[in-house]
Amino acid sequence: MAFQTIDRVAVEEEGEGPAVVCVHGLGGSANTFTPLMPALARHRVIRVDLPGSGRSQRAEGALSIERYVDTLLRVCERLGVERAHWIGHSMGTIVCQHIAADHPKRTASLALFGPLIAPPDAARAAMRARAAKAREGAAGMQEIVQGLLQTAISADTRQRLPLAVAFVRESLMRQDGEAYARSCEALAGAPAAAVERIEAPVLLVSGDEDGVAPPQAVRAMADRLHQAASKRVVVLPRCGHWTPIERPEECQRELRDFLAETARR
């Protein structure tokens, strides 16, 4: 595995083959996709810690979906990647949608876990309130983490999979409060991509207990993908919003089959 910093953004690169770029969500990092790596064994996998997250928390200035898109395109340019499969989780799925809609030649496919087009108004207000809470310091972040452990992962995961709970807890607790607050504000201001223009094959994976990207909203999203070469919706049982962490084997299988089918095209 190779590691480098590109414009103060942490980038990991591993493997050979068709390029895959992984884009994490709010409170995540490159590690969000570690459970999916077995499905990407024959690919060149590029994992980025977005500005304000993970090892890229020291990025200065306001954060936005537009900045995330520009960052990822710049990383691809520096690494000589002209076309890639894009894998996103949560907020990262919004970033991937913008890239696919606005840069179709750069997009071989989209695999989106916990996907949403844009937060509804109530969620935007909640994100701004969470940003204020994060700025209260360690106690504020602790309160945020405890709340998300009850709402972002499924009851079954909490009962049976303590390692998955620990992963989500650690991912969130590792976030710097101010940087996390700016990331919340980026999501609160996220514009919707023109998903009707997306031409690449699309895989949408949600959990039946996902309150951020509920199955009905994911199916409605699929209905808007009029130009997609193909589309598939998968709803995993007894699963919340952190799909790759809560149900890694199922997510590996769906991703592996999706990429194989895309390659056959």
BAFI-3210 file (N, C-alpha, C; in Angstrom, 3 decimals, decimal comma, padded with zeros to 6 digits):
// residues 265
n [1|2|3|4|5|6|7|8|9|10|11|12|13|14|15|16|17|18|19|20|21|22|23|24|25|26|27|28|29|30|31|32|33|34|35|36|37|38|39|40|41|42|43|44|45|46|47|48|49|50|51|52|53|54|55|56|57|58|59|60|61|62|63|64|65|66|67|68|69|70|71|72|73|74|75|76|77|78|79|80|81|82|83|84|85|86|87|88|89|90|91|92|93|94|95|96|97|98|99|100|101|102|103|104|105|106|107|108|109|110|111|112|113|114|115|116|117|118|119|120|121|122|123|124|125|126|127|128|129|130|131|132|133|134|135|136|137|138|139|140|141|142|143|144|145|146|147|148|149|150|151|152|153|154|155|156|157|158|159|160|161|162|163|164|165|166|167|168|169|170|171|172|173|174|175|176|177|178|179|180|181|182|183|184|185|186|187|188|189|190|191|192|193|194|195|196|197|198|199|200|201|202|203|204|205|206|207|208|209|210|211|212|213|214|215|216|217|218|219|220|221|222|223|224|225|226|227|228|229|230|231|232|233|234|235|236|237|238|239|240|241|242|243|244|245|246|247|248|249|250|251|252|253|254|255|256|257|258|259|260|261|262|263|264|265]
n.u [000,843|000,575|001,141|000,343|000,404|-001,640|-001,914|-002,446|-004,214|-004,956|-004,056|-004,499|-003,210|-003,635|-003,011|-003,559|-004,951|-008,222|-009,157|-010,425|-012,164|-012,677|-015,061|-015,737|-018,214|-019,843|-018,107|-016,598|-013,806|-010,959|-010,887|-013,485|-013,965|-012,420|-013,618|-014,606|-012,517|-011,710|-013,383|-012,290|-009,958|-008,673|-008,227|-007,124|-007,071|-008,067|-008,122|-009,424|-009,041|-011,327|-011,115|-011,064|-011,661|-010,666|-007,273|-006,977|-007,818|-006,734|-007,157|-007,832|-010,321|-013,696|-015,832|-017,334|-019,595|-018,863|-016,165|-015,170|-015,600|-013,872|-011,448|-011,210|-011,148|-008,787|-006,975|-007,222|-006,212|-003,554|-002,698|-002,905|-005,316|-007,824|-010,337|-012,703|-014,116|-016,506|-016,946|-019,085|-020,039|-022,796|-022,637|-020,590|-021,747|-023,250|-021,260|-020,090|-022,237|-022,388|-019,953|-020,353|-022,577|-021,672|-019,223|-019,117|-017,320|-015,324|-016,335|-016,801|-018,516|-020,959|-021,084|-023,046|-023,419|-025,739|-027,149|-028,008|-029,703|-029,785|-029,843|-033,009|-034,988|-035,394|-033,307|-031,133|-031,319|-030,902|-028,260|-026,905|-027,406|-026,039|-023,451|-023,043|-023,116|-020,846|-018,850|-018,675|-016,744|-014,962|-016,950|-019,279|-018,865|-018,844|-021,507|-022,752|-021,734|-022,763|-025,493|-025,627|-024,839|-027,115|-028,935|-027,844|-026,938|-028,145|-030,513|-029,975|-027,261|-026,153|-026,672|-025,484|-023,000|-020,448|-017,906|-018,384|-019,893|-017,946|-016,146|-017,587|-018,000|-015,341|-014,496|-016,074|-015,362|-012,722|-012,766|-011,951|-013,460|-014,047|-013,396|-015,155|-017,542|-017,469|-017,645|-020,216|-021,618|-021,025|-022,488|-025,025|-025,409|-025,501|-025,911|-028,255|-027,359|-027,652|-029,150|-030,557|-029,017|-026,989|-025,071|-023,663|-023,467|-025,263|-025,173|-027,138|-027,174|-028,813|-029,866|-032,466|-033,111|-032,128|-032,098|-031,177|-030,882|-033,432|-035,088|-037,333|-036,748|-034,382|-035,241|-036,877|-034,926|-033,598|-035,567|-035,264|-033,016|-032,798|-031,104|-029,147|-026,907|-027,404|-029,197|-029,429|-031,065|-030,447|-031,560|-030,552|-031,247|-031,975|-030,148|-028,448|-027,346|-024,595|-023,647|-021,356|-019,890|-021,624|-022,701|-020,581|-019,927|-022,171|-022,176|-019,712|-020,228|-022,317|-020,990|-018,832|-020,175|-021,472|-019,351|-018,175|-020,229|-020,380|-017,872|-018,212|-019,855]
n.v [-001,191|002,181|005,415|008,861|012,458|014,784|018,007|018,517|016,508|013,241|010,285|006,972|004,249|001,207|-001,952|-003,253|-002,677|-001,876|001,430|002,362|004,626|005,576|007,111|008,468|008,991|011,414|011,722|009,557|007,805|006,795|004,227|003,327|001,770|-000,470|-003,025|-003,702|-004,279|-006,975|-007,496|-005,998|-006,908|-007,118|-004,593|-001,180|000,546|003,546|005,393|008,083|010,462|012,804|016,422|017,812|015,490|012,375|011,751|014,110|016,302|018,789|020,480|023,705|026,373|026,817|023,990|022,018|020,336|020,873|021,518|019,057|017,528|018,870|018,347|015,543|015,191|016,512|014,887|012,557|013,534|014,058|011,479|010,308|009,180|008,691|007,667|006,073|003,624|004,554|004,527|005,143|006,231|007,266|010,695|010,766|009,540|011,537|013,228|011,520|011,264|013,845|013,930|011,862|012,846|015,273|014,740|012,555|011,062|010,418|008,457|005,167|003,486|003,529|002,727|002,855|003,239|003,416|005,585|008,968|011,627|014,309|015,983|016,157|019,054|019,062|017,431|018,972|021,137|019,741|018,950|021,383|022,037|019,953|020,617|022,885|021,686|020,046|021,907|022,471|021,038|018,207|017,064|017,686|016,260|013,683|013,429|013,565|011,254|009,198|009,493|008,915|006,261|005,011|005,589|005,369|002,838|-000,540|-002,207|-004,922|-005,018|-003,617|-005,428|-007,888|-007,498|-006,357|-005,478|-004,086|-001,982|-000,814|000,013|002,019|003,791|004,487|005,635|007,940|009,199|009,841|012,103|015,517|018,130|020,768|020,443|018,387|019,756|021,597|019,786|018,798|021,119|021,272|019,087|019,944|022,008|020,751|020,532|019,043|016,603|016,403|013,837|012,581|012,752|010,929|008,424|006,088|002,624|001,812|000,920|000,617|000,472|-000,155|-000,217|-001,948|-000,661|001,841|005,095|007,411|007,009|005,741|002,747|003,338|005,890|005,400|003,720|005,533|007,262|005,593|005,444|007,841|007,638|007,807|007,671|005,873|003,197|000,753|-000,276|-001,134|-001,971|-002,747|-003,947|-004,463|-006,772|-006,139|-004,058|-000,959|002,377|002,267|000,451|-001,006|-001,653|-002,876|-005,044|-006,575|-008,896|-009,286|-006,845|-006,976|-009,114|-008,074|-005,878|-007,096|-008,680|-006,680|-005,141|-007,104|-007,595|-005,073|-004,983|-006,920|-005,597]
n.w [000,000|-000,872|000,457|000,379|000,573|-000,887|-001,626|001,119|001,649|002,622|000,975|000,018|-001,837|-003,508|-005,010|-008,402|-011,658|-013,064|-012,123|-008,938|-006,961|-003,665|-001,604|001,387|004,020|006,217|009,210|008,621|007,064|005,080|006,064|006,206|004,023|004,222|004,885|002,374|000,726|000,000|-002,186|-004,142|-005,172|-007,644|-008,586|-008,887|-006,126|-004,741|-001,929|-000,178|002,396|002,984|002,824|006,057|007,388|008,973|008,379|007,115|008,496|009,015|006,955|005,749|005,861|004,516|004,064|001,483|-000,773|-003,379|-003,033|-002,184|-004,523|-006,324|-005,029|-005,257|-008,034|-008,566|-007,200|-008,732|-011,147|-010,437|-009,940|-012,368|-013,200|-015,391|-015,691|-013,621|-011,371|-009,045|-005,600|-002,978|000,329|002,196|002,790|000,962|-001,241|-002,400|-003,358|-005,260|-007,049|-008,149|-009,521|-011,383|-012,817|-013,858|-014,985|-016,990|-018,579|-016,869|-015,306|-014,694|-013,298|-010,618|-007,256|-004,589|-001,180|001,370|000,087|-000,781|-002,432|-001,662|001,517|003,226|004,212|007,029|007,891|007,112|008,876|011,255|010,851|010,995|013,641|014,838|014,093|015,673|018,184|018,001|018,115|020,751|021,907|023,375|025,008|023,624|021,215|022,258|023,062|020,565|019,354|020,999|020,517|017,745|017,694|018,506|016,518|013,935|013,356|013,156|015,373|015,555|014,826|016,997|019,028|018,280|017,029|018,257|017,453|015,092|016,106|017,714|015,753|014,350|016,453|017,124|014,700|014,604|017,038|016,594|015,075|014,731|016,578|015,503|012,783|012,153|012,569|010,450|008,379|008,816|008,155|005,470|004,508|005,251|003,475|001,047|-002,442|-004,703|-007,101|-010,684|-011,182|-013,149|-015,372|-015,153|-016,606|-016,229|-015,065|-012,054|-008,659|-005,830|-002,402|000,558|004,031|005,791|008,108|007,806|008,578|007,428|004,682|003,771|002,556|000,851|-000,088|-001,431|-003,461|-004,809|-005,676|-007,487|-009,448|-010,709|-012,198|-015,128|-017,357|-016,762|-017,436|-016,285|-013,351|-009,941|-006,980|-003,659|-000,605|002,558|005,133|008,625|009,017|009,370|008,674|008,241|006,156|004,854|007,116|008,900|007,466|006,011|004,430|002,766|001,410|000,118|-001,647|-003,279|-004,422|-005,739|-007,650|-009,076|-010,166|-011,759|-013,593|-014,765|-015,990|-017,932|-019,658]
ca.u [000,000|001,298|000,465|000,909|-000,441|-001,800|-002,553|-002,857|-005,243|-004,362|-004,463|-003,942|-003,349|-003,310|-003,453|-003,420|-006,128|-009,074|-009,129|-011,593|-011,975|-013,612|-015,394|-016,440|-019,259|-019,652|-017,598|-015,866|-012,442|-010,603|-011,130|-014,865|-014,012|-011,587|-014,367|-014,930|-011,298|-011,647|-014,117|-011,569|-008,616|-008,071|-008,403|-006,267|-008,005|-007,617|-008,975|-009,090|-009,663|-011,775|-010,734|-011,846|-011,934|-009,556|-005,932|-007,020|-008,586|-006,093|-007,520|-008,372|-011,380|-015,027|-015,968|-018,555|-019,600|-018,070|-014,744|-014,853|-015,509|-012,627|-010,338|-011,099|-010,705|-007,375|-006,240|-007,189|-005,290|-002,176|-002,385|-003,042|-006,549|-008,742|-011,667|-012,688|-015,320|-016,627|-017,671|-019,361|-020,893|-023,494|-022,323|-019,743|-022,553|-023,627|-020,074|-019,973|-023,295|-021,994|-018,891|-020,931|-023,476|-020,966|-018,003|-019,436|-016,176|-014,484|-017,124|-017,076|-019,693|-021,206|-021,598|-023,374|-023,883|-026,436|-027,153|-029,041|-029,463|-029,493|-030,610|-034,247|-034,835|-035,265|-031,961|-030,187|-031,374|-030,269|-026,821|-026,392|-027,432|-024,946|-022,213|-022,918|-022,793|-019,461|-017,952|-018,608|-015,560|-015,017|-018,244|-020,253|-018,642|-019,283|-022,969|-023,080|-021,407|-023,715|-026,764|-025,530|-024,772|-028,488|-029,780|-027,209|-026,737|-029,371|-030,616|-029,301|-025,828|-025,795|-026,784|-024,681|-021,730|-019,773|-016,775|-018,923|-020,241|-016,690|-015,571|-018,324|-017,719|-013,976|-014,439|-016,669|-014,618|-011,439|-012,945|-011,771|-014,760|-014,219|-013,400|-016,413|-018,585|-017,434|-018,149|-021,670|-022,115|-020,945|-023,637|-026,230|-025,554|-025,255|-026,867|-028,549|-026,807|-028,614|-029,011|-031,175|-027,990|-025,985|-025,106|-022,938|-024,203|-025,378|-025,600|-027,601|-027,299|-029,320|-030,316|-033,895|-033,244|-031,349|-032,925|-030,619|-031,212|-034,419|-035,307|-038,271|-036,059|-033,399|-035,986|-037,280|-033,716|-033,387|-036,553|-034,819|-031,807|-033,365|-030,080|-028,138|-026,763|-028,119|-029,367|-029,847|-031,286|-030,323|-031,901|-030,026|-032,071|-031,400|-028,971|-028,644|-026,760|-023,190|-023,777|-020,131|-019,391|-022,607|-022,926|-019,478|-019,951|-023,213|-021,735|-018,666|-020,841|-023,021|-020,015|-018,081|-021,042|-021,737|-018,166|-018,000|-021,223|-019,962|-016,737|-018,727|-020,446]
ca.v [000,000|003,442|006,551|010,172|013,601|015,637|019,258|018,321|015,471|011,913|009,393|005,628|003,570|-000,209|-002,877|-002,954|-002,966|-000,712|002,314|002,535|005,711|005,407|008,415|008,176|009,906|012,238|010,940|008,404|007,972|005,716|002,939|002,890|000,826|-001,648|-004,276|-003,993|-004,521|-008,286|-007,462|-005,110|-007,484|-006,954|-003,192|-000,147|001,181|004,833|005,805|009,456|011,121|014,100|017,565|017,918|014,173|011,437|012,335|015,388|017,230|020,096|021,310|024,981|026,984|026,206|022,726|021,933|019,245|021,332|021,383|017,627|017,121|019,416|017,625|014,196|015,308|016,895|013,673|011,689|014,118|013,861|010,053|009,845|008,400|009,392|007,068|005,226|003,204|005,374|003,889|006,145|005,935|008,378|011,966|010,474|009,185|012,797|013,645|010,640|011,595|015,059|013,579|011,067|013,669|016,381|014,255|011,168|010,354|009,985|007,558|003,836|002,981|004,069|001,814|003,807|002,578|004,435|006,734|009,990|012,680|015,491|015,907|016,943|020,290|018,753|016,908|020,089|021,857|018,883|018,987|022,655|021,917|019,050|021,379|023,711|020,781|019,593|023,005|022,555|020,311|016,756|016,660|017,761|015,138|012,477|013,387|013,240|009,844|008,348|009,552|008,234|004,813|004,533|005,867|005,153|001,410|-001,276|-002,865|-006,213|-004,746|-003,256|-006,594|-009,048|-007,182|-005,311|-004,917|-003,082|-000,822|-000,188|000,689|003,263|004,678|004,991|006,520|009,221|009,819|010,314|013,349|016,779|018,772|021,877|019,899|017,664|020,763|022,106|018,707|018,838|022,265|020,903|018,236|020,757|022,834|019,927|020,617|017,774|016,422|016,127|012,382|012,136|012,766|009,892|007,409|004,885|001,651|002,260|000,003|001,334|-000,470|000,465|-001,139|-001,792|000,236|003,041|006,283|008,471|006,646|004,659|002,033|003,984|007,019|004,839|003,279|006,741|007,726|004,727|005,800|009,056|007,341|007,469|007,454|004,923|001,996|-000,256|000,138|-002,218|-001,571|-003,840|-003,563|-005,499|-006,914|-005,910|-003,237|000,478|003,258|001,945|-000,844|-001,808|-002,066|-003,754|-006,247|-006,569|-009,996|-009,014|-005,714|-007,503|-009,917|-007,195|-005,067|-007,969|-009,038|-005,460|-004,798|-008,134|-007,342|-003,861|-005,333|-007,667|-004,652]
ca.w [000,000|-000,938|001,086|000,091|000,846|-002,056|-001,191|002,516|001,682|002,744|-000,111|000,000|-003,129|-003,332|-006,043|-009,822|-012,458|-013,250|-010,962|-008,076|-005,995|-002,555|-001,024|002,628|004,440|007,401|010,326|008,119|006,572|004,155|006,709|005,975|002,908|004,468|004,747|000,974|-000,041|-000,661|-003,453|-005,055|-005,239|-008,973|-008,956|-008,297|-005,199|-004,217|-000,810|000,186|003,545|002,486|003,659|007,274|007,960|009,093|008,414|006,380|009,316|009,105|005,802|006,197|005,079|004,486|003,337|000,679|-001,753|-004,525|-002,696|-002,203|-005,926|-006,871|-004,407|-005,823|-009,429|-008,531|-006,828|-009,916|-012,122|-009,962|-010,005|-013,742|-013,347|-016,291|-015,581|-012,433|-010,670|-007,835|-004,498|-001,971|001,473|002,829|002,153|-000,191|-002,414|-003,047|-004,106|-006,427|-008,005|-008,863|-010,472|-012,467|-013,625|-014,513|-015,635|-017,360|-019,136|-015,755|-014,474|-015,243|-012,599|-009,282|-006,233|-003,534|000,036|002,140|-000,827|-000,771|-003,419|-000,851|002,764|003,307|004,991|008,456|008,118|006,996|010,150|012,254|010,622|011,519|015,095|015,212|013,956|016,877|019,292|017,838|018,491|022,203|022,351|023,548|025,571|022,540|020,314|022,955|022,975|019,172|019,106|021,701|019,804|016,457|017,902|018,672|015,352|012,636|013,136|013,465|016,669|015,447|014,870|018,371|019,886|017,873|016,373|019,030|016,722|014,177|016,936|018,118|014,581|014,112|017,583|017,001|013,534|014,979|018,127|016,084|014,335|015,431|016,696|014,566|011,426|011,999|012,442|009,065|007,520|008,980|007,396|004,055|004,207|005,389|002,281|-000,145|-003,550|-005,373|-008,439|-011,754|-011,303|-014,411|-016,428|-014,916|-017,655|-015,820|-014,248|-010,673|-007,600|-004,646|-001,296|001,782|005,055|006,064|009,250|007,506|008,707|006,588|003,303|003,899|001,298|-000,065|-000,715|-002,358|-004,653|-005,529|-006,346|-008,647|-010,461|-011,395|-012,975|-016,432|-018,373|-016,284|-018,257|-015,509|-011,958|-009,053|-005,599|-002,696|000,769|003,436|006,339|009,959|008,762|009,445|007,664|007,989|005,475|004,694|008,422|009,532|006,659|005,052|003,464|001,779|000,585|-000,773|-002,703|-004,212|-005,144|-006,634|-008,768|-009,840|-010,953|-012,785|-014,641|-015,464|-016,845|-019,093|-020,592]
c.u [000,879|000,463|001,156|-000,087|-000,451|-002,580|-003,200|-003,995|-004,560|-004,942|-003,740|-004,187|-002,859|-003,814|-003,224|-004,683|-006,945|-009,149|-010,480|-011,261|-013,075|-013,795|-016,272|-017,484|-018,875|-019,220|-016,810|-014,454|-012,196|-010,927|-012,563|-014,917|-013,108|-012,377|-014,704|-013,706|-011,207|-012,374|-013,384|-010,158|-007,924|-008,241|-007,322|-007,167|-007,370|-008,613|-008,495|-009,784|-010,044|-011,274|-011,664|-012,101|-010,650|-008,221|-005,844|-007,749|-007,998|-006,372|-008,236|-009,528|-012,686|-015,013|-017,298|-018,464|-018,760|-016,575|-014,330|-014,689|-014,191|-011,413|-010,133|-010,643|-009,237|-006,509|-006,122|-006,211|-003,839|-001,749|-002,540|-004,258|-007,535|-010,181|-011,640|-014,082|-015,357|-017,485|-017,852|-020,188|-021,483|-023,204|-021,451|-020,533|-023,020|-022,472|-019,932|-021,028|-022,949|-020,908|-019,475|-021,802|-022,719|-019,723|-018,206|-018,248|-015,228|-015,121|-017,404|-018,313|-019,799|-021,737|-021,794|-024,026|-024,482|-026,626|-028,299|-028,673|-029,068|-030,306|-031,930|-034,048|-034,633|-033,867|-030,914|-030,150|-030,691|-028,747|-026,217|-026,384|-026,315|-023,607|-021,984|-022,537|-021,327|-018,473|-017,888|-017,415|-015,814|-016,366|-019,327|-020,112|-019,078|-020,797|-023,427|-022,873|-022,429|-025,075|-026,726|-025,440|-026,166|-029,312|-029,174|-026,907|-027,954|-029,340|-029,879|-027,786|-025,386|-025,779|-025,746|-023,267|-020,989|-018,574|-017,234|-019,296|-018,974|-016,054|-016,262|-018,018|-016,332|-013,848|-014,962|-015,842|-013,273|-011,554|-012,677|-013,094|-015,000|-014,273|-014,691|-017,568|-018,631|-017,915|-019,674|-022,274|-022,039|-022,137|-024,934|-026,480|-025,436|-026,315|-027,106|-027,888|-027,937|-028,559|-029,630|-030,149|-026,967|-026,164|-024,487|-023,866|-024,170|-025,861|-025,949|-027,859|-027,726|-029,635|-031,784|-034,159|-032,423|-032,265|-032,439|-030,997|-032,202|-034,724|-036,254|-037,629|-035,030|-034,090|-036,465|-036,094|-033,459|-034,349|-036,141|-033,583|-032,186|-032,297|-029,042|-028,111|-027,428|-028,275|-029,905|-029,963|-031,236|-030,650|-031,494|-030,858|-031,283|-030,132|-029,340|-027,911|-025,312|-023,092|-022,462|-019,589|-020,334|-022,781|-021,839|-019,546|-020,988|-022,802|-020,616|-019,278|-021,527|-022,046|-019,244|-018,921|-021,302|-020,551|-017,916|-018,982|-020,867|-018,816|-017,193|-019,368|-019,393]
c.v [001,241|004,538|007,833|011,247|014,503|016,874|019,104|017,316|014,103|010,973|008,063|005,006|002,141|-001,003|-002,372|-003,365|-001,717|000,115|002,358|003,659|005,603|006,738|008,181|009,241|010,708|011,365|009,718|008,754|006,875|004,354|002,445|001,773|-000,385|-002,951|-004,652|-004,394|-005,916|-008,333|-006,662|-005,606|-007,241|-005,533|-002,330|000,721|002,432|005,266|007,153|009,824|012,529|015,235|017,696|016,603|013,350|012,137|013,662|016,465|018,636|020,981|022,562|025,439|026,221|024,928|022,706|020,729|019,627|021,205|019,922|017,126|017,598|018,678|016,272|014,234|015,685|015,694|012,744|012,215|013,877|012,403|009,476|008,974|009,193|008,904|006,084|004,719|003,989|004,648|004,925|005,603|007,241|009,694|011,762|010,080|010,446|013,300|012,822|010,950|012,843|014,757|012,824|011,913|014,703|015,945|012,797|010,390|009,863|008,861|006,248|003,224|003,691|002,952|002,646|003,091|003,632|005,697|007,708|011,050|013,972|015,381|016,672|018,119|020,012|018,241|018,003|020,880|021,054|018,883|020,278|022,639|020,997|019,751|022,243|022,858|020,327|020,660|023,205|021,796|018,831|016,295|016,691|016,602|013,828|012,329|013,020|011,755|008,927|008,351|008,779|006,731|004,216|004,673|005,467|003,691|000,657|-001,875|-004,203|-006,042|-004,432|-004,474|-007,670|-008,733|-006,061|-004,707|-003,861|-001,811|-000,069|000,570|002,027|004,262|005,300|005,963|007,903|009,932|010,375|011,657|014,553|017,550|019,867|021,376|019,134|018,648|021,317|021,052|018,624|019,975|022,019|020,052|019,026|021,601|022,071|020,153|019,236|017,740|016,173|014,640|011,846|012,065|011,642|008,764|006,084|003,889|002,071|001,118|000,833|000,320|000,287|-000,630|-000,915|-000,929|001,508|004,258|007,449|008,248|005,479|004,018|002,736|005,165|006,521|004,339|004,471|007,341|006,902|005,070|007,025|008,823|006,900|007,084|006,408|003,668|000,796|000,295|-001,034|-001,661|-002,804|-003,290|-004,720|-005,582|-006,676|-005,073|-001,765|001,205|002,919|000,573|-001,612|-002,337|-003,085|-005,079|-006,375|-007,686|-009,748|-007,877|-006,137|-008,252|-009,039|-006,379|-005,907|-008,332|-007,825|-005,104|-005,826|-007,918|-006,102|-004,149|-006,078|-006,752|-004,011]
c.w [000,000|-000,300|000,663|000,473|-000,384|-001,634|000,184|002,664|001,672|001,690|000,023|-001,363|-002,982|-004,525|-007,455|-010,556|-012,690|-011,974|-010,257|-007,092|-004,945|-001,827|000,210|002,955|005,664|008,578|009,908|007,712|005,542|004,740|006,542|004,944|003,090|004,376|003,305|000,158|-000,657|-002,001|-004,522|-005,326|-006,577|-009,495|-008,307|-007,422|-004,599|-003,151|-000,296|001,493|003,087|003,383|004,863|007,973|008,064|009,228|007,655|007,178|009,348|007,898|006,276|005,318|005,129|003,655|002,607|-000,235|-002,957|-004,255|-002,696|-003,640|-006,526|-006,315|-005,062|-007,281|-009,497|-008,145|-008,025|-010,954|-011,713|-010,088|-011,414|-013,988|-014,199|-016,144|-014,425|-012,109|-009,361|-006,811|-003,399|-000,827|001,982|002,115|000,918|-001,424|-003,144|-003,908|-005,383|-007,484|-008,806|-009,888|-011,658|-013,389|-014,448|-015,280|-016,066|-017,912|-018,055|-014,948|-015,186|-014,597|-011,258|-008,391|-004,969|-002,354|000,978|001,322|-000,569|-001,789|-002,720|000,431|002,651|004,248|006,480|008,780|008,005|008,307|011,245|012,101|011,170|013,052|015,579|015,101|015,196|018,076|019,214|018,279|020,004|022,765|022,560|024,086|024,502|021,575|020,960|022,876|021,570|018,904|019,768|020,998|018,499|016,610|018,086|017,398|014,011|012,342|013,658|014,870|016,655|015,507|016,289|019,288|019,563|017,414|017,106|018,312|015,726|014,930|017,328|016,953|014,357|015,211|017,451|015,826|013,880|016,044|017,678|015,352|015,238|015,427|015,681|013,120|011,155|011,832|011,022|008,075|007,601|008,152|005,896|003,657|004,283|004,141|000,977|-001,225|-004,149|-006,742|-009,433|-012,070|-012,586|-015,549|-016,271|-015,928|-017,233|-015,129|-012,776|-009,781|-006,380|-003,541|-000,043|002,793|005,356|007,297|009,061|007,553|007,879|005,128|003,343|002,551|000,333|-000,784|-001,733|-003,621|-005,474|-006,279|-007,611|-009,780|-011,268|-012,269|-014,392|-017,464|-017,962|-017,148|-017,601|-014,105|-011,154|-007,642|-004,714|-001,313|001,676|004,715|007,623|009,884|008,811|008,336|007,332|007,326|005,324|006,016|009,063|008,792|005,593|004,015|002,372|000,847|-000,360|-001,946|-003,737|-005,045|-006,143|-007,865|-009,675|-010,730|-012,050|-013,927|-015,445|-016,409|-018,082|-020,118|-021,481]
res [m|a|f|q|t|i|d|r|v|a|v|e|e|e|g|e|g|p|a|v|v|c|v|h|g|l|g|g|s|a|n|t|f|t|p|l|m|p|a|l|a|r|h|r|v|i|r|v|d|l|p|g|s|g|r|s|q|r|a|e|g|a|l|s|i|e|r|y|v|d|t|l|l|r|v|c|e|r|l|g|v|e|r|a|h|w|i|g|h|s|m|g|t|i|v|c|q|h|i|a|a|d|h|p|k|r|t|a|s|l|a|l|f|g|p|l|i|a|p|p|d|a|a|r|a|a|m|r|a|r|a|a|k|a|r|e|g|a|a|g|m|q|e|i|v|q|g|l|l|q|t|a|i|s|a|d|t|r|q|r|l|p|l|a|v|a|f|v|r|e|s|l|m|r|q|d|g|e|a|y|a|r|s|c|e|a|l|a|g|a|p|a|a|a|v|e|r|i|e|a|p|v|l|l|v|s|g|d|e|d|g|v|a|p|p|q|a|v|r|a|m|a|d|r|l|h|q|a|a|s|k|r|v|v|v|l|p|r|c|g|h|w|t|p|i|e|r|p|e|e|c|q|r|e|l|r|d|f|l|a|e|t|a|r|r]
***
